[in-house]
Amino acid sequence: MTAIFQGRAYAMVTDHQDDASSCPWNEREAELLAITLELLQEHGYDRLSVEAVATKAKASKATMYRRWPSKADLVLAAFIQGTRDTAIPPRTGSLRGDLLEIGRATCQQSKEHMRTMRAVLNEMSHNPGLQDAMQEKFGLQRKMVIDGVLAAAVERGEIDASAINEEIFDLLPGYLVFRSLVSDRPPTEDTVRAVVDSVLLPSLMGARGR
Amino acid sequence: MTAIFQGRAYAMVTDHQDDASSCPWNEREAELLAITLELLQEHGYDRLSVEAVATKAKASKATMYRRWPSKADLVLAAFIQGTRDTAIPPRTGSLRGDLLEIGRATCQQSKEHMRTMRAVLNEMSHNPGLQDAMQEKFGLQRKMVIDGVLAAAVERGEIDASAINEEIFDLLPGYLVFRSLVSDRPPTEDTVRAVVDSVLLPSLMGARGR
């Protein structure tokens, strides 16, 4: 399926590295995406229809389909729009503070979008275009945020660059997403603190702490 | 939905603590579940029908429904049956060896069952009975395996019991499941070694290594 790569959805996916926080939608489009997200959270992906969004938004179906050629395009755009605030690296002034903030934002986002994320994951199995777009967006976004936080910590002299393990850079958000989507123990502040204080910081600072 | 708690599926879920490796199904039933898993991997949850399984297995639909009252029951039973081999704690003789083995088994299982797991997760959003049964089965099973491995390490004197953080006991399998199901970087042996060697072991052995 190539529809996902047509029009503005594609532009947004490829442009985010230049400015992750800019919004590529006008006010009316952002409103349509907000309504999509609302209906998604209420009914889930399978039960969502483009028609229902159009009806609730008092928009024509043609308007919807002109902007988002398929339900998958619409949901992807709504989901990315709804999680835009986690695309910017935190700047708390310390590595610990930044990691706790990434953890907090990941917990909140996963909790809010749990049903949508589960539905999008399932849809990804049948839809390689959606898979590519999701991964390009979220994989890169996650990497950019964490790279930014770690680079700032190196610059402040908190950690050595050699302590960073690229293979598992997304251990913190990845485990928190697992806890939200798969396990029956949704992550809490305690979970974030446990990963940061008893696992990540000892590992990142280990070389100099000993 | 309470059907999931009827019949043998429920017995299996609650009995696994006594003997996680015992098989509650007779030969014919195990064969039906194997065919279910095969069709699941081929077509995904949404496109699977109990009828298709019955046809391929040359069984009557009545036989199928007598044993598994719904598609959700059937899929849960097939999935649990297919992942039975990871229910036993490894005994390699060292904490590092045991953790690497848990990692290896988790990677293999997630890779093999990725589409099914995504579909079951999505279905869980609409089906609290399935959610409870999955969690009871997999949450407890994961905990049992890891508790066994850590207890053996304490007994061998490799780690102090106080180094174990209950809050994040499933960090290793959880992150690997995230990498399989959500990210676009399926976990490899390098991933397992990175988590075990640069994160878990330093954290678990930290108190004595310094």
Chai-1 contact restraints between the chains, C-beta under 6 A:
chainA,res_idxA,chainB,res_idxB,connection_type,confidence,min_distance_angstrom,max_distance_angstrom,comment,restraint_id
A,G44,B,S125,contact,1.0,0.0,6.0,A-B,restraint_1
A,R115,B,S125,contact,1.0,0.0,6.0,A-B,restraint_2
A,R118,B,L121,contact,1.0,0.0,6.0,A-B,restraint_3
A,R118,B,N122,contact,1.0,0.0,6.0,A-B,restraint_4
A,R118,B,S125,contact,1.0,0.0,6.0,A-B,restraint_5
A,A119,B,N122,contact,1.0,0.0,6.0,A-B,restraint_6
A,L121,B,R118,contact,1.0,0.0,6.0,A-B,restraint_7
A,N122,B,R118,contact,1.0,0.0,6.0,A-B,restraint_8
A,N122,B,A119,contact,1.0,0.0,6.0,A-B,restraint_9
A,N122,B,N122,contact,1.0,0.0,6.0,A-B,restraint_10
A,S125,B,G44,contact,1.0,0.0,6.0,A-B,restraint_11
A,S125,B,R115,contact,1.0,0.0,6.0,A-B,restraint_12
A,S125,B,R118,contact,1.0,0.0,6.0,A-B,restraint_13
A,Q135,B,D184,contact,1.0,0.0,6.0,A-B,restraint_14
A,G139,B,D184,contact,1.0,0.0,6.0,A-B,restraint_15
A,N165,B,A194,contact,1.0,0.0,6.0,A-B,restraint_16
A,N165,B,S198,contact,1.0,0.0,6.0,A-B,restraint_17
A,E167,B,D190,contact,1.0,0.0,6.0,A-B,restraint_18
A,E167,B,T191,contact,1.0,0.0,6.0,A-B,restraint_19
A,E167,B,A194,contact,1.0,0.0,6.0,A-B,restraint_20
A,I168,B,A194,contact,1.0,0.0,6.0,A-B,restraint_21
A,I168,B,V195,contact,1.0,0.0,6.0,A-B,restraint_22
A,L171,B,Y175,contact,1.0,0.0,6.0,A-B,restraint_23
A,G174,B,Y175,contact,1.0,0.0,6.0,A-B,restraint_24
A,G174,B,F178,contact,1.0,0.0,6.0,A-B,restraint_25
A,Y175,B,L171,contact,1.0,0.0,6.0,A-B,restraint_26
A,Y175,B,G174,contact,1.0,0.0,6.0,A-B,restraint_27
A,Y175,B,Y175,contact,1.0,0.0,6.0,A-B,restraint_28
A,V177,B,F178,contact,1.0,0.0,6.0,A-B,restraint_29
A,V177,B,V182,contact,1.0,0.0,6.0,A-B,restraint_30
A,F178,B,G174,contact,1.0,0.0,6.0,A-B,restraint_31
A,F178,B,V177,contact,1.0,0.0,6.0,A-B,restraint_32
A,F178,B,F178,contact,1.0,0.0,6.0,A-B,restraint_33
A,V182,B,V177,contact,1.0,0.0,6.0,A-B,restraint_34
A,D184,B,Q135,contact,1.0,0.0,6.0,A-B,restraint_35
A,D184,B,G139,contact,1.0,0.0,6.0,A-B,restraint_36
A,D190,B,E167,contact,1.0,0.0,6.0,A-B,restraint_37
A,T191,B,E167,contact,1.0,0.0,6.0,A-B,restraint_38
A,A194,B,N165,contact,1.0,0.0,6.0,A-B,restraint_39
A,A194,B,E167,contact,1.0,0.0,6.0,A-B,restraint_40
A,A194,B,I168,contact,1.0,0.0,6.0,A-B,restraint_41
A,V195,B,I168,contact,1.0,0.0,6.0,A-B,restraint_42
A,S198,B,N165,contact,1.0,0.0,6.0,A-B,restraint_43
A,S198,B,S203,contact,1.0,0.0,6.0,A-B,restraint_44
A,V199,B,V199,contact,1.0,0.0,6.0,A-B,restraint_45
A,V199,B,S203,contact,1.0,0.0,6.0,A-B,restraint_46
A,P202,B,P202,contact,1.0,0.0,6.0,A-B,restraint_47
A,P202,B,S203,contact,1.0,0.0,6.0,A-B,restraint_48
A,P202,B,G206,contact,1.0,0.0,6.0,A-B,restraint_49
A,S203,B,S198,contact,1.0,0.0,6.0,A-B,restraint_50
A,S203,B,V199,contact,1.0,0.0,6.0,A-B,restraint_51
A,S203,B,P202,contact,1.0,0.0,6.0,A-B,restraint_52
A,G206,B,P202,contact,1.0,0.0,6.0,A-B,restraint_53
A,R210,B,R210,contact,1.0,0.0,6.0,A-B,restraint_54
